[in-house]
Amino acid sequence: MLDAKKLLDQFLGSQVPGTTGTVKEKAGDITRLAKDNPLATGAILAAVLGTKTGRKLAGNVATIGGLAAIAGLGYQAYKNYQAGKAPQTAPAASEPVLLPPPADSPFSPEATAAGNEFALTLVRAMIAAAKSDGHVDDAERARILDKIHSTALDAEAEAFIAEELARPTDVEALVAAAKTEAQKVELFTASRLAIDPDSRAERGYLDMLAGRLGLADGLVDHIEATVAGATV
C-alpha cells in the first residue's frame, strides 16, 4: 500500500531527495537542484507540477514533516480563528515556529496518520490545486513524469502521481473525504500550500473549495494568513 505520510514528507518534509541533509543544511544544493529538477527540492508540490517556481517553508515548518506541517498550520489557523484574533497578514519579524497540535486534538498528526486514505486525499488535494490553472496538459505531464523518474520516489508513488495528474479533478470526492471540521481545515490548508493563488483560476478554485467545504470566511482568512506566514 502506498505510504501517504511518506509521500507528503517527500513533498513538504525535512529530507531533500537526492541529498543527505535537511532543507536548511542543504541550501546550496537546493538552489542547484531547484534549477535542474524542481521536485528534488522537496519544498512544495506546485514546483513539481511546474505551475510555480516554488517557495521554501520557513522556520521549523520545513523540518517537521509534511503531514505534521499541514496539521500544525491548520490547527494554528483554527485556534486563532476560534480565539477571535485578527489574521496576521504582515510577514513575521522572525522565522515562524510551528508547534504541534495537542495529542488529544482532532488536528493531531497521529489522528490523521491513523487513516492512510485521508493522507492520500491530502496529496490528491495538493495535486488538484496545482492543476487548477489549467497548466498541466499532455506535454506538461510528460515533462513532470520525466522529472519524477530522476528523484527518490518509488515506483508506486510515481504511478500514483501519474494517475492523479491524468484524471479529472473530482472536487466532490475531495470534499466528501473530509469528514470532520479538522479534516476540512487540513484539506484546504494542503491545497493552499500547493499554490500561490496569483491567477483568477487558482483564486477561484480555492474560493470554490472553501465554499464546498463549508468553511467560514474568517477561518479561510486565517488559513491564508497562516500559510503565507510560513512560506518565503
MARNU-114979 format. One record per residue: residue in three letters; x, y, z of N, C-alpha, C in turn. Coordinates in steps of 0.02 Angstrom, whole numbers, padded with zeros to 5 digits, always signed. Example, Ala and Ser with C-alpha at 12.3 -4.5 7.8 and 13.67 -1.06 7.14 Angstrom:
// MARNU-114979
ALA+00660-00284+00390+00615-00225+00390+00660-00165+00390;SER+00642-00112+00354+00684-00053+00357+00645+00002+00394;
This chain:
// MARNU-114979
MET+00042-00060+00000+00000+00000+00000+00044+00062+00000;LEU+00025+00111-00040+00062+00173-00044+00062+00208+00024;ASP+00120+00227+00048+00127+00261+00113+00117+00335+00101;ALA+00056+00360+00115+00040+00430+00100+00079+00477+00144;LYS+00092+00459+00207+00130+00502+00251+00201+00512+00224;LYS+00231+00458+00201+00299+00464+00173+00299+00508+00111;LEU+00246+00501+00070+00242+00541+00009+00235+00615+00026;LEU+00194+00632+00077+00188+00701+00098+00254+00727+00125;ASP+00289+00685+00163+00354+00705+00190+00403+00721+00134;GLN+00400+00683+00079+00446+00695+00024+00430+00761-00011;PHE+00367+00781-00010+00348+00844-00040+00361+00904+00006;LEU+00346+00895+00071+00348+00952+00116+00396+00943+00174;GLY+00428+00885+00180+00466+00871+00240+00537+00896+00239;SER+00574+00873+00289+00640+00899+00301+00693+00869+00255;GLN+00684+00806+00236+00736+00772+00198+00729+00788+00124;VAL+00782+00809+00093+00781+00828+00023+00802+00770-00020;PRO+00758+00743-00062+00779+00688-00106+00840+00706-00147;GLY+00888+00661-00150+00948+00674-00188+01004+00706-00148;THR+00991+00720-00083+01043+00748-00041+01045+00708+00024;THR+01091+00725+00067+01098+00689+00131+01081+00731+00190;GLY+01055+00792+00180+01042+00836+00235+00972+00864+00233;THR+00957+00909+00280+00892+00940+00284+00889+01000+00237;VAL+00830+01029+00232+00820+01087+00189+00868+01143+00207;LYS+00871+01159+00272+00913+01215+00293+00986+01199+00283;GLU+01007+01138+00299+01078+01119+00294+01101+01117+00222;LYS+01055+01105+00175+01074+01095+00106+01051+01152+00061;ALA+01054+01213+00088+01028+01270+00049+01063+01276-00018;GLY+01128+01265-00020+01165+01271-00082+01143+01218-00132;ASP+01136+01156-00107+01113+01102-00151+01043+01115-00177;ILE+01001+01144-00135+00932+01156-00155+00929+01206-00212;THR+00972+01259-00208+00972+01309-00261+00989+01276-00328;ARG+01039+01232-00326+01059+01197-00387+01004+01149-00410;LEU+00978+01110-00363+00927+01060-00381+00863+01093-00405;ALA+00846+01150-00376+00785+01183-00396+00787+01204-00469;LYS+00848+01221-00493+00855+01240-00563+00852+01179-00609;ASP+00882+01124-00586+00886+01064-00628+00824+01021-00623;ASN+00793+01020-00564+00739+00973-00551+00697+00999-00493;PRO+00643+01035-00506+00603+01065-00452+00579+01015-00400;LEU+00563+00954-00419+00538+00905-00371+00590+00890-00318;ALA+00654+00892-00336+00706+00872-00290+00714+00919-00232;THR+00685+00979-00235+00689+01023-00177+00648+00997-00120;GLY+00598+00956-00134+00554+00933-00081+00515+00989-00049;ALA+00509+01046-00081+00481+01105-00048+00406+01109-00052;ILE+00378+01104-00112+00306+01113-00118+00282+01082-00184;LEU+00224+01053-00183+00201+01013-00239+00192+01055-00303;ALA+00176+01118-00295+00168+01159-00355+00231+01162-00397;ALA+00288+01157-00364+00351+01157-00401+00357+01094-00443;VAL+00330+01038-00417+00330+00975-00455+00292+00984-00520;LEU+00237+01018-00516+00193+01024-00574+00213+01081-00620;GLY+00263+01118-00600+00288+01170-00645+00243+01231-00650;THR+00193+01237-00606+00149+01294-00609+00177+01354-00572;LYS+00226+01342-00529+00257+01396-00491+00331+01383-00487;THR+00369+01433-00468+00441+01424-00459+00456+01389-00394;GLY+00408+01387-00349+00417+01352-00286+00439+01399-00231;ARG+00416+01386-00170+00436+01426-00113+00466+01379-00061;LYS+00502+01409-00014+00529+01369+00041+00486+01380+00102;LEU+00477+01328+00141+00443+01333+00205+00491+01363+00255;ALA+00466+01412+00293+00509+01449+00339+00510+01418+00408;GLY+00558+01441+00449+00563+01419+00518+00571+01344+00523;ASN+00537+01314+00571+00543+01241+00580+00490+01203+00541;VAL+00449+01239+00501+00395+01206+00464+00424+01155+00415;ALA+00482+01171+00387+00512+01127+00337+00543+01065+00366;THR+00551+01063+00432+00588+01007+00462+00544+00958+00500;ILE+00479+00971+00504+00438+00928+00546+00398+00876+00508;GLY+00403+00876+00442+00368+00826+00402+00304+00852+00373;GLY+00286+00825+00315+00230+00852+00277+00164+00849+00313;LEU+00147+00790+00340+00083+00782+00374+00078+00826+00436;ALA+00133+00828+00474+00134+00869+00535+00130+00943+00518;ALA+00161+00963+00462+00158+01033+00442+00087+01054+00425;ILE+00052+01012+00386-00017+01027+00368-00061+01030+00430;ALA-00054+00980+00474-00094+00978+00535-00079+01038+00580;GLY-00015+01054+00587+00005+01109+00630-00019+01177+00605;LEU-00012+01188+00540-00035+01251+00512-00111+01257+00517;GLY-00146+01203+00502-00218+01204+00508-00241+01216+00579;TYR-00209+01184+00627-00226+01193+00697-00214+01265+00719;GLN-00157+01292+00700-00141+01361+00719-00193+01410+00692;ALA-00211+01402+00628-00261+01446+00598-00328+01438+00633;TYR-00348+01376+00646-00413+01363+00678-00415+01392+00749;LYS-00360+01383+00786-00357+01407+00855-00362+01483+00856;ASN-00326+01517+00811-00328+01590+00810-00397+01615+00789;TYR-00428+01579+00742-00496+01597+00721-00545+01590+00779;GLN-00541+01534+00815-00586+01522+00871-00577+01573+00926;ALA-00515+01598+00933-00500+01647+00986-00520+01717+00966;GLY-00544+01725+00904-00566+01791+00882-00510+01838+00864;LYS-00450+01812+00852-00394+01854+00833-00401+01877+00761;ALA-00370+01933+00745-00369+01956+00676-00314+01919+00638;PRO-00326+01899+00575-00274+01865+00537-00211+01907+00532;GLN-00153+01876+00542-00089+01911+00538-00066+01911+00466;THR-00078+01965+00431-00062+01968+00360+00009+01993+00346;ALA+00038+02030+00393+00106+02055+00383+00157+02000+00394;PRO+00213+02001+00358+00265+01950+00370+00289+01951+00442;ALA+00303+01892+00469+00328+01887+00537+00397+01917+00541;ALA+00412+01947+00600+00478+01978+00609+00533+01926+00614;SER+00515+01866+00636+00564+01812+00641+00535+01750+00609;GLU+00578+01700+00600+00554+01638+00569+00501+01605+00613;PRO+00446+01582+00583+00393+01553+00623+00415+01487+00656;VAL+00389+01476+00715+00400+01413+00750+00332+01379+00755;LEU+00324+01323+00721+00260+01288+00719+00258+01236+00774;LEU+00210+01243+00820+00202+01196+00874+00152+01142+00854;PRO+00165+01080+00872+00118+01026+00854+00053+01033+00892;PRO-00003+01012+00863-00066+01012+00899-00062+00966+00960;PRO-00101+00980+01012-00102+00934+01070-00122+00864+01048;ALA-00098+00814+01085-00110+00744+01067-00184+00728+01064;ASP-00225+00762+01105-00296+00747+01106-00336+00790+01057;SER-00301+00829+01016-00335+00872+00968-00353+00832+00905;PRO-00410+00847+00874-00426+00814+00810-00377+00832+00755;PHE-00335+00884+00767-00284+00903+00719-00219+00864+00730;SER-00216+00825+00782-00154+00788+00796-00133+00746+00736;PRO-00069+00750+00716-00046+00709+00659-00060+00635+00669;GLU-00059+00613+00731-00073+00542+00744-00144+00524+00724;ALA-00190+00571+00734-00260+00558+00716-00267+00550+00640;THR-00232+00593+00602-00235+00589+00530-00195+00529+00504;ALA-00139+00515+00537-00096+00460+00514-00131+00393+00521;ALA-00181+00391+00567-00216+00328+00576-00255+00309+00514;GLY-00271+00358+00472-00307+00344+00411-00265+00361+00350;ASN-00233+00311+00321-00190+00323+00263-00230+00351+00205;GLU-00293+00333+00200-00334+00356+00145-00343+00432+00146;PHE-00352+00461+00206-00359+00534+00209-00293+00568+00194;ALA-00238+00538+00214-00172+00566+00197-00164+00567+00120;LEU-00188+00514+00087-00187+00514+00014-00232+00568-00014;THR-00288+00581+00020-00333+00634-00001-00297+00702+00001;LEU-00255+00712+00051-00217+00775+00055-00170+00782-00004;VAL-00138+00727-00024-00095+00729-00083-00136+00745-00145;ARG-00194+00712-00151-00238+00725-00208-00260+00798-00209;ALA-00274+00825-00150-00296+00895-00146-00241+00942-00170;MET-00179+00927-00153-00124+00969-00175-00114+00966-00250;ILE-00120+00906-00277-00114+00898-00350-00171+00935-00385;ALA-00232+00928-00358-00290+00962-00389-00280+01037-00388;ALA-00256+01064-00333-00245+01136-00328-00193+01159-00379;ALA-00139+01120-00384-00086+01139-00430-00107+01134-00503;LYS-00158+01093-00517-00184+01088-00585-00238+01140-00601;SER-00258+01179-00550-00318+01220-00558-00310+01277-00607;ASP-00248+01294-00626-00240+01347-00675-00241+01321-00746;GLY-00253+01255-00755-00257+01226-00821-00191+01219-00856;HIS-00136+01224-00819-00070+01224-00850-00046+01155-00870;VAL-00074+01103-00838-00047+01036-00847-00083+01001-00906;ASP-00053+01006-00965-00078+00970-01023-00036+00907-01033;ASP-00047+00872-01089-00011+00809-01100+00064+00819-01102;ALA+00086+00872-01134+00158+00885-01138+00188+00900-01069;GLU+00150+00938-01029+00174+00954-00962+00176+00892-00918;ARG+00125+00849-00924+00126+00786-00885+00187+00744-00902;ALA+00203+00741-00966+00262+00702-00987+00326+00731-00957;ARG+00330+00797-00955+00389+00830-00926+00394+00816-00851;ILE+00336+00819-00818+00335+00806-00746+00357+00734-00731;LEU+00330+00687-00768+00346+00617-00756+00420+00603-00770;ASP+00448+00637-00818+00520+00630-00830+00560+00652-00770;LYS+00538+00707-00739+00573+00732-00679+00564+00684-00620;ILE+00504+00657-00614+00491+00611-00559+00537+00550-00563;HIS+00552+00527-00623+00595+00468-00631+00665+00481-00603;SER+00686+00544-00600+00753+00559-00577+00757+00573-00503;THR+00702+00562-00467+00700+00576-00395+00699+00512-00355;ALA+00693+00521-00289+00694+00463-00244+00626+00431-00235;LEU+00575+00454-00270+00509+00423-00264+00510+00352-00290;ASP+00475+00307-00256+00474+00238-00280+00422+00229-00335;ALA+00421+00170-00365+00378+00158-00423+00305+00166-00407;GLU+00285+00146-00347+00214+00152-00327+00194+00225-00321;ALA+00238+00265-00292+00223+00337-00286+00221+00370-00354;GLU+00267+00351-00398+00267+00378-00466+00202+00362-00501;ALA+00180+00300-00495+00118+00279-00528+00058+00317-00501;PHE+00057+00328-00435+00003+00365-00404+00000+00436-00431;ILE+00057+00470-00434+00059+00538-00458+00038+00542-00531;ALA+00063+00495-00571+00045+00494-00642-00030+00486-00650;GLU-00060+00442-00611-00132+00431-00616-00171+00493-00595;GLU-00149+00526-00541-00184+00586-00518-00177+00644-00567;LEU-00119+00648-00599-00110+00701-00649-00156+00691-00709;ALA-00168+00629-00727-00207+00613-00787-00282+00618-00775;ARG-00304+00603-00715-00376+00601-00704-00405+00671-00692;PRO-00468+00682-00713-00500+00746-00699-00508+00756-00624;THR-00503+00818-00602-00511+00833-00531-00583+00821-00510;ASP-00591+00783-00456-00657+00769-00429-00663+00805-00362;VAL-00686+00867-00364-00690+00907-00304-00739+00876-00254;GLU-00794+00849-00280-00844+00819-00236-00814+00762-00195;ALA-00771+00722-00226-00739+00666-00191-00691+00692-00137;LEU-00654+00745-00153-00610+00775-00103-00649+00801-00044;VAL-00703+00837-00057-00744+00865-00004-00775+00810+00038;ALA-00800+00757+00005-00833+00703+00041-00784+00665+00086;ALA-00720+00666+00068-00670+00630+00108-00654+00665+00173;ALA-00670+00730+00177-00657+00769+00238-00719+00764+00283;LYS-00716+00719+00331-00775+00704+00372-00784+00750+00432;THR-00729+00777+00458-00732+00818+00518-00711+00890+00501;GLU-00725+00934+00548-00703+01004+00539-00628+01008+00531;ALA-00592+00970+00572-00519+00971+00568-00495+00947+00499;GLN-00525+00895+00473-00505+00870+00408-00520+00920+00353;LYS-00575+00956+00359-00592+01007+00310-00540+01062+00310;VAL-00520+01083+00371-00468+01134+00377-00403+01109+00347;GLU-00384+01047+00362-00321+01020+00337-00322+01013+00261;LEU-00379+00994+00233-00383+00987+00160-00374+01054+00126;PHE-00406+01106+00154-00397+01172+00124-00326+01197+00135;THR-00297+01184+00194-00229+01205+00208-00180+01173+00159;ALA-00188+01108+00147-00144+01073+00099-00151+01103+00029;SER-00213+01118+00010-00225+01147-00056-00191+01216-00062;ARG-00197+01255-00010-00167+01323-00010-00091+01319-00010;LEU-00064+01268+00024+00009+01259+00024+00036+01244-00046;ALA-00005+01213-00087+00018+01191-00153+00026+01249-00203;ILE-00007+01305-00190-00006+01359-00241-00003+01427-00208;ASP+00024+01475-00245+00013+01546-00232-00043+01567-00278;PRO-00102+01582-00252-00159+01595-00296-00154+01664-00329;ASP-00109+01669-00379-00099+01733-00412-00131+01736-00480;SER-00175+01689-00495-00215+01692-00556-00288+01686-00537;ARG-00332+01709-00582-00403+01705-00567-00426+01632-00560;ALA-00397+01588-00601-00417+01518-00598-00399+01487-00531;GLU-00339+01501-00506-00318+01473-00442-00358+01503-00384;ARG-00366+01569-00386-00406+01601-00333-00478+01576-00334;GLY-00505+01569-00394-00573+01543-00399-00579+01472-00374;TYR-00528+01431-00388-00529+01362-00364-00529+01359-00288;LEU-00486+01398-00256-00482+01397-00183-00547+01423-00153;ASP-00575+01475-00181-00638+01502-00156-00694+01450-00163;MET-00696+01417-00220-00746+01365-00230-00737+01308-00180;LEU-00674+01287-00170-00661+01233-00123-00681+01251-00052;ALA-00665+01311-00031-00685+01334+00035-00761+01333+00043;GLY-00796+01354-00009-00868+01354-00007-00897+01284-00003;ARG-00870+01238-00043-00893+01169-00042-00879+01136+00026;LEU-00824+01155+00057-00808+01127+00122-00848+01159+00178;GLY-00881+01215+00164-00921+01249+00214-00879+01287+00265;LEU-00819+01310+00245-00776+01346+00291-00797+01419+00294;ALA-00800+01446+00354-00817+01516+00363-00764+01561+00332;ASP-00786+01619+00307-00739+01665+00275-00682+01684+00323;GLY-00699+01696+00386-00648+01715+00434-00596+01661+00444;LEU-00619+01598+00445-00573+01542+00453-00528+01536+00392;VAL-00556+01545+00333-00516+01543+00271-00463+01597+00273;ASP-00482+01657+00296-00433+01711+00301-00376+01692+00347;HIS-00390+01658+00402-00338+01637+00448-00293+01584+00417;ILE-00322+01538+00380-00281+01487+00346-00235+01520+00295;GLU-00263+01566+00256-00224+01601+00206-00165+01637+00240;ALA-00179+01673+00294-00127+01711+00327-00075+01665+00359;THR-00097+01610+00388-00051+01564+00421-00004+01531+00371;VAL-00031+01509+00315+00011+01478+00263+00059+01530+00234;ALA+00034+01590+00220+00077+01642+00192+00134+01659+00240;GLY+00120+01658+00304+00172+01673+00353+00223+01619+00362;ALA+00207+01558+00338+00252+01501+00346+00294+01487+00285;THR+00286+01528+00232+00323+01517+00170+00360+01579+00149;VAL+00415+01570+00116+00455+01626+00092+00472+01615+00019;
